[in-house]
Amino acid sequence: MARIAGVDIPRDKPVWVALGYIYGIGPSLAMKILASTGIDPFKRARELTDDEVTRLRAEMEKYKVEGTLRAEVQRNIKRLIDIGSYRGMRHKLGLPVRGQRTRHNARTRKGPRGNIFARLKKKKQGG
């Protein structure tokens, strides 16, 4: 299994698909990298020679991927929160940031629904 940018890429997939397992590399960037290194995109990852893996690693150094990209994204979100922008407040509250409605959906960001009857029952018993 080839290890590129700190990620073990899957052996049984074509190289252009396997590169997509690295955070920050999509299909178009994978094809661009493979074109610049002269590697056949449809070759399986297990068929890569050591020389080709070395060329891929060298080409990856030119791009922000994995840890550096994740850190930059987190810094950007922290900056939005610190300056108190609307987007920063939405990040802070765990709500959708890009204008989606929250009345009926947004369960991914908001988390599971709370049981309203359990809360009402507690309130009735306590008071």
DSSP file (Angstrom, degrees, kcal/mol; ACC not computed):
  #  RESIDUE AA STRUCTURE BP1 BP2  ACC     N-H-->O    O-->H-N    N-H-->O    O-->H-N    TCO  KAPPA ALPHA  PHI   PSI    X-CA   Y-CA   Z-CA
    1    1 A M              0   0    0      0, 0.0     2,-0.2     0, 0.0    45,-0.1   0.000 360.0 360.0 360.0 122.0    0.0    0.0    0.0
    2    2 A A        -     0   0    0      7,-0.3     7,-2.3    43,-0.1     2,-0.6  -0.500 360.0-148.6 -74.7 139.7    1.5    3.3   -1.1
    3    3 A R  E     +A    8   0A   0      5,-0.2     2,-0.4    -2,-0.2     5,-0.2  -0.940  22.5 171.6-113.6 113.4    1.7    6.0    1.5
    4    4 A I  E >   -A    7   0A   0      3,-2.4     3,-1.7    -2,-0.6    50,-0.0  -0.985  67.7  -7.9-126.2 130.3    1.4    9.5    0.1
    5    5 A A  T 3  S-     0   0    0     -2,-0.4    -1,-0.1     1,-0.3     3,-0.1   0.820 129.6 -55.8  55.0  35.3    1.0   12.7    2.1
    6    6 A G  T 3  S+     0   0    0      1,-0.2     2,-0.4    -3,-0.1    -1,-0.3   0.594 116.8 109.3  78.8  10.7    0.5   10.6    5.3
    7    7 A V  E <   -A    4   0A   0     -3,-1.7    -3,-2.4    16,-0.0     2,-0.8  -0.970  67.5-132.6-123.7 133.7   -2.4    8.6    3.9
    8    8 A D  E     -A    3   0A   0     -2,-0.4    -5,-0.2    -5,-0.2    -6,-0.1  -0.749  29.2-147.4 -80.1 111.8   -2.4    5.0    2.8
    9    9 A I        -     0   0    0     -7,-2.3    -7,-0.3    -2,-0.8    10,-0.1  -0.591  26.1 -96.9 -82.8 145.5   -4.1    5.0   -0.6
   10   10 A P    >   -     0   0    0      0, 0.0     3,-0.5     0, 0.0    35,-0.2  -0.326  26.9-146.3 -64.7 140.4   -6.2    2.0   -1.5
   11   11 A R  T 3  S+     0   0    0      1,-0.2    35,-1.8    34,-0.1    34,-0.3   0.830  88.5  54.4 -77.0 -34.7   -4.4   -0.6   -3.6
   12   12 A D  T 3  S+     0   0    0     33,-0.2    -1,-0.2    32,-0.1    32,-0.0   0.332  91.9  84.6 -91.7   8.3   -7.2   -1.9   -5.8
   13   13 A K  S <  S-     0   0    0     -3,-0.5    32,-2.2     1,-0.1    33,-0.2  -0.744  89.4 -92.4-106.7 155.8   -8.4    1.4   -7.2
   14   14 A P  B >>  -B   44   0B   0      0, 0.0     4,-2.7     0, 0.0     3,-0.7  -0.323  42.6-112.2 -59.7 151.5   -7.2    3.4  -10.2
   15   15 A V  H 3> S+     0   0    0     28,-2.5     4,-2.4    25,-0.3     5,-0.2   0.869 115.6  55.6 -58.8 -39.9   -4.6    6.0   -9.2
   16   16 A W  H 34 S+     0   0    0     25,-1.7     4,-0.4     1,-0.2    -1,-0.3   0.844 113.4  42.1 -65.5 -30.8   -6.8    9.0  -10.0
   17   17 A V  H X4 S+     0   0    0     -3,-0.7     3,-0.9    24,-0.3     4,-0.3   0.889 112.0  54.3 -77.8 -41.9   -9.5    7.6   -7.6
   18   18 A A  H >< S+     0   0    0     -4,-2.7     3,-1.7     1,-0.3    -2,-0.2   0.855 101.6  58.6 -62.1 -36.0   -7.0    6.5   -4.9
   19   19 A L  G >< S+     0   0    0     -4,-2.4     3,-1.8     1,-0.3    -1,-0.3   0.783  91.9  70.9 -65.0 -24.9   -5.6   10.1   -4.8
   20   20 A G  G <  S+     0   0    0     -3,-0.9    -1,-0.3    -4,-0.4     5,-0.2   0.647  81.4  73.0 -66.1 -14.0   -9.0   11.3   -3.9
   21   21 A Y  G <  S+     0   0    0     -3,-1.7     2,-0.5    -4,-0.3    -1,-0.3   0.591  79.5  89.8 -75.5  -9.4   -8.6    9.6   -0.5
   22   22 A I  S X  S-     0   0    0     -3,-1.8     3,-2.0    -4,-0.2     2,-0.2  -0.780  93.1-110.4 -88.9 128.2   -6.2   12.4    0.4
   23   23 A Y  T 3  S+     0   0    0     -2,-0.5    43,-2.2     1,-0.3    46,-0.2  -0.377 103.1  24.6 -61.0 124.4   -7.9   15.4    2.0
   24   24 A G  T 3  S+     0   0    0     41,-0.2     2,-0.5     1,-0.2    -1,-0.3   0.394  97.9 103.2 101.6  -1.3   -7.9   18.3   -0.4
   25   25 A I    <   +     0   0    0     -3,-2.0    -1,-0.2    -5,-0.2    -3,-0.2  -0.957  43.7 174.6-119.5 119.0   -7.5   16.3   -3.7
   26   26 A G     >  -     0   0    0     -2,-0.5     4,-2.3    -3,-0.1     5,-0.2  -0.405  49.8 -81.7-105.5-173.7  -10.5   15.9   -5.9
   27   27 A P  H  > S+     0   0    0      0, 0.0     4,-2.2     0, 0.0     5,-0.2   0.900 125.6  47.4 -59.8 -44.0  -10.9   14.3   -9.3
   28   28 A S  H  > S+     0   0    0      1,-0.2     4,-2.0     2,-0.2     5,-0.1   0.912 114.4  45.5 -68.9 -41.0   -9.7   17.3  -11.4
   29   29 A L  H  > S+     0   0    0      2,-0.2     4,-2.5     1,-0.2    -1,-0.2   0.873 111.1  54.5 -68.2 -35.5   -6.6   18.0   -9.2
   30   30 A A  H  X S+     0   0    0     -4,-2.3     4,-2.4     2,-0.2    -2,-0.2   0.927 109.7  46.6 -61.8 -44.5   -5.8   14.2   -9.2
   31   31 A M  H  X S+     0   0    0     -4,-2.2     4,-2.2     1,-0.2    -1,-0.2   0.887 111.8  51.6 -64.9 -38.5   -5.8   14.2  -13.0
   32   32 A K  H  X S+     0   0    0     -4,-2.0     4,-2.0     2,-0.2    -2,-0.2   0.912 111.1  47.4 -63.9 -43.3   -3.7   17.4  -13.1
   33   33 A I  H  X S+     0   0    0     -4,-2.5     4,-1.7     1,-0.2    -2,-0.2   0.915 112.8  48.6 -64.0 -44.1   -1.1   15.9  -10.8
   34   34 A L  H  X>S+     0   0    0     -4,-2.4     5,-2.0     1,-0.2     4,-1.2   0.861 110.1  51.8 -66.7 -35.4   -1.0   12.6  -12.8
   35   35 A A  H  <5S+     0   0    0     -4,-2.2    -1,-0.2     1,-0.2    -2,-0.2   0.906 110.2  48.5 -66.4 -40.7   -0.6   14.5  -16.0
   36   36 A S  H  <5S+     0   0    0     -4,-2.0    -2,-0.2     1,-0.2    -1,-0.2   0.796 115.6  43.7 -71.8 -26.6    2.3   16.6  -14.7
   37   37 A T  H  <5S-     0   0    0     -4,-1.7    -1,-0.2    -5,-0.1    -2,-0.2   0.609 108.6-123.5 -91.5 -12.3    4.1   13.4  -13.3
   38   38 A G  T  <5 +     0   0    0     -4,-1.2     2,-0.4     1,-0.3    -3,-0.2   0.794  59.6 145.1  77.6  28.5    3.4   11.4  -16.5
   39   39 A I      < -     0   0    0     -5,-2.0    -1,-0.3    -6,-0.2    -2,-0.1  -0.827  57.2-111.3-102.2 139.0    1.6    8.6  -14.7
   40   40 A D    >   -     0   0    0     -2,-0.4     3,-1.4     1,-0.2   -25,-0.3  -0.538  22.4-147.8 -67.2 121.7   -1.3    6.7  -16.4
   41   41 A P  T 3  S+     0   0    0      0, 0.0   -25,-1.7     0, 0.0   -24,-0.3   0.770  94.4  54.2 -64.0 -25.9   -4.5    7.7  -14.4
   42   42 A F  T 3  S+     0   0    0    -28,-0.2     2,-0.2   -27,-0.2    -2,-0.1   0.407  80.9 110.9 -94.2   3.6   -6.1    4.3  -15.0
   43   43 A K  S <  S-     0   0    0     -3,-1.4   -28,-2.5     1,-0.1   -27,-0.2  -0.529  77.9-108.3 -71.1 142.2   -3.2    2.3  -13.6
   44   44 A R  B >   -B   14   0B   0    -30,-0.2     3,-1.3    -2,-0.2     4,-0.3  -0.430  21.1-121.2 -72.5 149.6   -4.0    0.5  -10.4
   45   45 A A  G >  S+     0   0    0    -32,-2.2     3,-1.2   -34,-0.3   -33,-0.2   0.823 112.3  58.6 -62.4 -32.0   -2.4    1.9   -7.2
   46   46 A R  G 3  S+     0   0    0    -35,-1.8    -1,-0.3     1,-0.2   -34,-0.1   0.728  99.3  60.1 -70.1 -19.7   -0.7   -1.5   -6.5
   47   47 A E  G <  S+     0   0    0     -3,-1.3    -1,-0.2   -36,-0.2    -2,-0.2   0.468  78.2 116.5 -86.6  -2.2    1.0   -1.3   -9.9
   48   48 A L    <   -     0   0    0     -3,-1.2     2,-0.1    -4,-0.3    -3,-0.0  -0.432  60.9-135.3 -68.7 137.3    2.9    1.9   -9.1
   49   49 A T     >  -     0   0    0     -2,-0.1     4,-2.2     1,-0.1     5,-0.2  -0.438  24.9-107.0 -84.3 166.6    6.6    1.6   -9.1
   50   50 A D  H  > S+     0   0    0      1,-0.2     4,-2.1     2,-0.2     5,-0.1   0.861 121.3  55.1 -61.6 -35.5    8.7    3.2   -6.3
   51   51 A D  H  > S+     0   0    0      2,-0.2     4,-2.2     1,-0.2    -1,-0.2   0.907 108.2  47.8 -64.1 -42.5    9.9    5.9   -8.8
   52   52 A E  H  > S+     0   0    0      2,-0.2     4,-2.4     1,-0.2    -2,-0.2   0.893 110.6  51.0 -67.2 -39.3    6.3    6.8   -9.6
   53   53 A V  H  X S+     0   0    0     -4,-2.2     4,-2.5     2,-0.2    -1,-0.2   0.900 109.8  51.1 -63.7 -40.0    5.4    7.0   -5.9
   54   54 A T  H  X S+     0   0    0     -4,-2.1     4,-2.2     2,-0.2    -2,-0.2   0.908 109.8  49.5 -63.1 -42.5    8.4    9.3   -5.3
   55   55 A R  H  X S+     0   0    0     -4,-2.2     4,-2.1     2,-0.2    -2,-0.2   0.895 110.7  50.6 -63.3 -39.9    7.3   11.5   -8.2
   56   56 A L  H  X S+     0   0    0     -4,-2.4     4,-2.2     2,-0.2    -2,-0.2   0.927 110.0  49.4 -63.2 -44.8    3.8   11.7   -6.8
   57   57 A R  H  X S+     0   0    0     -4,-2.5     4,-1.1     1,-0.2    -2,-0.2   0.905 110.9  50.2 -60.9 -41.4    5.1   12.6   -3.3
   58   58 A A  H  < S+     0   0    0     -4,-2.2     3,-0.3     1,-0.2     4,-0.3   0.892 111.5  48.1 -64.5 -39.2    7.3   15.4   -4.8
   59   59 A E  H >< S+     0   0    0     -4,-2.1     3,-1.3     1,-0.2     4,-0.2   0.850 105.7  59.0 -69.4 -34.1    4.3   16.8   -6.8
   60   60 A M  H >< S+     0   0    0     -4,-2.2     3,-1.8     1,-0.3    -1,-0.2   0.778  89.8  72.1 -65.9 -26.5    2.1   16.7   -3.7
   61   61 A E  T 3< S+     0   0    0     -4,-1.1    -1,-0.3    -3,-0.3    -2,-0.2   0.750  89.1  62.8 -61.0 -22.4    4.6   19.0   -1.9
   62   62 A K  T <  S+     0   0    0     -3,-1.3     2,-0.3    -4,-0.3    -1,-0.3   0.646 100.4  61.8 -77.0 -14.8    3.3   21.8   -4.2
   63   63 A Y  S <  S-     0   0    0     -3,-1.8     2,-0.7    -4,-0.2   -39,-0.0  -0.793  84.9-115.2-116.2 153.9   -0.2   21.7   -2.8
   64   64 A K        +     0   0    0     -2,-0.3     2,-0.3   -40,-0.1    -3,-0.1  -0.793  53.3 155.4 -84.5 115.5   -1.8   22.2    0.6
   65   65 A V    >>  -     0   0    0     -2,-0.7     3,-1.1    -5,-0.1     4,-0.6  -0.913  43.5 -11.4-137.6 165.1   -3.3   18.8    1.6
   66   66 A E  H 3> S+     0   0    0    -43,-2.2     4,-2.7    -2,-0.3     3,-0.2  -0.180 125.4  12.6  49.5-121.7   -4.2   16.9    4.7
   67   67 A G  H 3> S+     0   0    0      1,-0.2     4,-2.4     2,-0.2    -1,-0.2   0.844 129.6  48.6 -59.1 -42.6   -3.0   18.5    8.0
   68   68 A T  H <> S+     0   0    0     -3,-1.1     4,-1.9     2,-0.2    -1,-0.2   0.894 115.0  45.7 -67.9 -37.8   -2.0   21.9    6.6
   69   69 A L  H  X S+     0   0    0     -4,-0.6     4,-2.3    -3,-0.2    -2,-0.2   0.916 112.9  49.6 -70.0 -42.9   -5.3   22.3    4.8
   70   70 A R  H  X S+     0   0    0     -4,-2.7     4,-2.2     1,-0.2    -2,-0.2   0.912 111.5  49.7 -60.9 -41.9   -7.3   21.1    7.7
   71   71 A A  H  X S+     0   0    0     -4,-2.4     4,-2.3    -5,-0.2    -1,-0.2   0.897 110.1  50.7 -64.4 -40.3   -5.5   23.6   10.0
   72   72 A E  H  X S+     0   0    0     -4,-1.9     4,-2.3     2,-0.2    -1,-0.2   0.906 109.4  50.0 -65.0 -41.1   -6.0   26.4    7.6
   73   73 A V  H  X S+     0   0    0     -4,-2.3     4,-2.1     2,-0.2    -2,-0.2   0.920 111.3  49.2 -62.8 -43.3   -9.8   25.7    7.4
   74   74 A Q  H  X S+     0   0    0     -4,-2.2     4,-2.4     1,-0.2    -2,-0.2   0.878 110.1  51.4 -64.1 -37.7  -10.0   25.7   11.2
   75   75 A R  H  X S+     0   0    0     -4,-2.3     4,-2.4     2,-0.2    -1,-0.2   0.903 108.9  51.3 -64.7 -40.1   -8.1   29.0   11.4
   76   76 A N  H  X S+     0   0    0     -4,-2.3     4,-2.0     2,-0.2    -2,-0.2   0.914 111.2  47.0 -63.2 -42.1  -10.5   30.5    8.9
   77   77 A I  H  X S+     0   0    0     -4,-2.1     4,-2.0     2,-0.2    -2,-0.2   0.913 112.0  50.5 -65.9 -41.9  -13.5   29.4   11.0
   78   78 A K  H  X S+     0   0    0     -4,-2.4     4,-2.7     1,-0.2    -2,-0.2   0.883 108.2  53.4 -62.8 -38.3  -11.9   30.6   14.2
   79   79 A R  H  X S+     0   0    0     -4,-2.4     4,-2.2     2,-0.2    -1,-0.2   0.914 108.0  50.1 -62.6 -42.6  -11.3   34.0   12.6
   80   80 A L  H  X>S+     0   0    0     -4,-2.0     5,-1.7     1,-0.2     4,-0.6   0.893 112.7  47.1 -62.4 -39.6  -14.9   34.3   11.6
   81   81 A I  H ><5S+     0   0    0     -4,-2.0     3,-0.8     7,-0.2    -2,-0.2   0.921 111.3  51.4 -67.3 -43.2  -16.0   33.5   15.1
   82   82 A D  H 3<5S+     0   0    0     -4,-2.7    -2,-0.2     1,-0.2    -1,-0.2   0.867 109.2  48.4 -64.3 -38.1  -13.5   36.0   16.6
   83   83 A I  H 3<5S-     0   0    0     -4,-2.2    -1,-0.2    -5,-0.2    -2,-0.2   0.589 109.9-124.8 -81.4  -6.7  -14.6   38.9   14.5
   84   84 A G  T <<5 +     0   0    0     -3,-0.8    -3,-0.2    -4,-0.6    -2,-0.1   0.780  48.7 165.2  75.8  27.0  -18.2   38.1   15.3
   85   85 A S     >< -     0   0    0     -5,-1.7     4,-2.3     1,-0.1     5,-0.2  -0.258  51.6-108.3 -72.0 165.8  -19.5   37.8   11.8
   86   86 A Y  H  > S+     0   0    0      1,-0.2     4,-2.1     2,-0.2     5,-0.2   0.920 122.1  49.6 -59.1 -45.5  -22.8   36.2   11.0
   87   87 A R  H  > S+     0   0    0      1,-0.2     4,-2.1     2,-0.2    -1,-0.2   0.885 109.4  52.7 -62.2 -38.4  -21.1   33.2    9.5
   88   88 A G  H  > S+     0   0    0     -8,-0.4     4,-2.4     1,-0.2    -1,-0.2   0.897 107.9  50.3 -63.8 -40.4  -19.0   32.9   12.7
   89   89 A M  H  X S+     0   0    0     -4,-2.3     4,-2.3     2,-0.2    -1,-0.2   0.892 109.0  51.7 -65.0 -39.4  -22.0   33.0   14.9
   90   90 A R  H  X>S+     0   0    0     -4,-2.1     5,-2.4     2,-0.2     4,-0.8   0.901 110.7  48.5 -64.2 -40.3  -23.7   30.2   12.9
   91   91 A H  H ><5S+     0   0    0     -4,-2.1     3,-0.7     1,-0.2    -2,-0.2   0.934 111.9  49.9 -61.5 -45.0  -20.5   28.1   13.2
   92   92 A K  H 3<5S+     0   0    0     -4,-2.4    -2,-0.2     1,-0.2    -1,-0.2   0.872 113.1  45.2 -62.6 -39.6  -20.5   28.8   17.0
   93   93 A L  H 3<5S-     0   0    0     -4,-2.3    -1,-0.2    -5,-0.1    -2,-0.2   0.552 111.1-119.8 -83.5  -8.1  -24.1   27.8   17.4
   94   94 A G  T <<5 +     0   0    0     -4,-0.8    -3,-0.2    -3,-0.7    -2,-0.1   0.830  68.1 133.5  74.1  31.3  -23.7   24.7   15.3
   95   95 A L      < -     0   0    0     -5,-2.4    -1,-0.2    -6,-0.2    -2,-0.1  -0.673  68.2 -73.6-108.6 165.1  -26.3   25.9   12.7
   96   96 A P        -     0   0    0      0, 0.0     3,-0.3     0, 0.0    -1,-0.1  -0.330  40.3-161.9 -59.8 140.1  -26.2   25.8    8.9
   97   97 A V  S    S+     0   0    0      1,-0.2    -7,-0.1     2,-0.1    -6,-0.1   0.754  73.7  63.4 -96.6 -28.7  -23.8   28.6    7.7
   98   98 A R  S    S-     0   0    0      1,-0.1    -1,-0.2   -11,-0.0   -11,-0.0  -0.076 117.4 -85.8-101.7  35.4  -24.8   29.0    4.0
   99   99 A G  S    S+     0   0    0     -3,-0.3    -1,-0.1     1,-0.2    -2,-0.1   0.558  73.1 151.7  86.2   7.9  -28.4   30.2    4.2
  100  100 A Q        -     0   0    0      1,-0.1    -1,-0.2     2,-0.0     2,-0.1  -0.377  50.2-106.3 -70.8 153.5  -30.2   26.8    4.5
  101  101 A R        -     0   0    0      1,-0.1     4,-0.2    -2,-0.0    -1,-0.1  -0.493  26.0-167.7 -79.1 152.3  -33.5   26.9    6.3
  102  102 A T        +     0   0    0     -2,-0.1    -1,-0.1     2,-0.1    -2,-0.0   0.378  64.9  90.2-119.7   1.3  -33.7   25.3    9.7
  103  103 A R  S    S+     0   0    0      1,-0.1    -1,-0.1     3,-0.0    -2,-0.0   0.906 110.1   7.4 -68.2 -40.1  -37.4   25.1   10.4
  104  104 A H  S    S+     0   0    0      0, 0.0    -1,-0.1     0, 0.0    -2,-0.1   0.678 132.4  23.4-114.8 -24.5  -37.9   21.6    8.9
  105  105 A N        +     0   0    0     -4,-0.2     5,-0.0     1,-0.1    -5,-0.0  -0.114  62.3 101.6-120.3-146.0  -34.4   20.3    8.1
  106  106 A A     >  +     0   0    0     -2,-0.1     4,-2.6     1,-0.1     5,-0.2   0.741  40.5 142.6  70.1  27.2  -30.8   20.9    9.3
  107  107 A R  H  >  +     0   0    0      1,-0.2     4,-2.0     2,-0.2    -1,-0.1   0.805  65.4  62.1 -68.0 -27.3  -30.7   17.8   11.5
  108  108 A T  H  4 S+     0   0    0      1,-0.2    -1,-0.2     2,-0.2    -2,-0.0   0.935 114.7  32.0 -62.6 -44.6  -27.1   17.1   10.5
  109  109 A R  H  4 S+     0   0    0     -3,-0.2    -2,-0.2     1,-0.1    -1,-0.2   0.868 123.8  45.0 -79.9 -37.9  -26.0   20.4   12.1
  110  110 A K  H  < S-     0   0    0     -4,-2.6    -3,-0.2     1,-0.2    -2,-0.2   0.716 102.5-134.8 -83.4 -21.1  -28.5   20.6   14.9
  111  111 A G     <  -     0   0    0     -4,-2.0    -1,-0.2    -5,-0.2    -2,-0.1  -0.332  48.1 -22.8  91.8-179.2  -28.3   17.0   16.1
  112  112 A P  S    S-     0   0    0      0, 0.0     2,-0.0     0, 0.0    -4,-0.0  -0.274  77.2 -96.8 -66.8 151.6  -31.0   14.6   17.0
  113  113 A R        -     0   0    0      1,-0.1     2,-0.2     2,-0.0    -2,-0.0  -0.358  35.8-125.0 -65.1 143.6  -34.4   16.0   17.9
  114  114 A G        -     0   0    0     -3,-0.1     2,-0.8     1,-0.0     3,-0.1  -0.627  27.1-108.2 -84.9 152.2  -35.1   16.3   21.6
  115  115 A N     >  -     0   0    0     -2,-0.2     4,-1.3     1,-0.2     3,-0.1  -0.720  29.1-167.6 -84.2 110.2  -38.2   14.6   23.0
  116  116 A I  H  > S+     0   0    0     -2,-0.8     4,-2.1     1,-0.2    -1,-0.2   0.828  83.7  57.1 -69.6 -31.5  -40.6   17.4   23.8
  117  117 A F  H  > S+     0   0    0      1,-0.2     4,-2.4     2,-0.2    -1,-0.2   0.871 103.4  53.2 -69.9 -35.6  -43.0   15.2   25.8
  118  118 A A  H  > S+     0   0    0      2,-0.2     4,-2.0     1,-0.2    -1,-0.2   0.892 110.3  48.3 -64.6 -38.1  -40.2   14.0   28.1
  119  119 A R  H  X S+     0   0    0     -4,-1.3     4,-2.1     2,-0.2    -2,-0.2   0.907 112.0  48.5 -68.3 -40.9  -39.4   17.7   28.9
  120  120 A L  H  X S+     0   0    0     -4,-2.1     4,-2.2     1,-0.2    -2,-0.2   0.883 110.0  52.5 -65.7 -38.0  -43.1   18.5   29.5
  121  121 A K  H  X S+     0   0    0     -4,-2.4     4,-2.1     2,-0.2    -1,-0.2   0.909 109.8  48.1 -65.0 -42.9  -43.5   15.5   31.8
  122  122 A K  H  X S+     0   0    0     -4,-2.0     4,-2.5     1,-0.2    -1,-0.2   0.915 111.5  51.0 -61.6 -43.1  -40.5   16.6   33.9
  123  123 A K  H  X S+     0   0    0     -4,-2.1     4,-1.6     1,-0.2    -2,-0.2   0.897 110.3  49.1 -62.4 -41.0  -41.8   20.1   34.1
  124  124 A K  H  < S+     0   0    0     -4,-2.2    -1,-0.2     1,-0.2    -2,-0.2   0.893 113.2  46.2 -66.9 -40.8  -45.2   18.9   35.2
  125  125 A Q  H  < S+     0   0    0     -4,-2.1    -2,-0.2     1,-0.2    -1,-0.2   0.875 113.8  48.5 -68.6 -38.7  -43.7   16.6   37.9
  126  126 A G  H  <        0   0    0     -4,-2.5    -1,-0.2    -5,-0.2    -2,-0.2   0.798 360.0 360.0 -73.4 -29.1  -41.4   19.3   39.2
  127  127 A G     <        0   0    0     -4,-1.6    -1,-0.2    -5,-0.2    -2,-0.2   0.417 360.0 360.0-121.2 360.0  -44.0   22.1   39.5
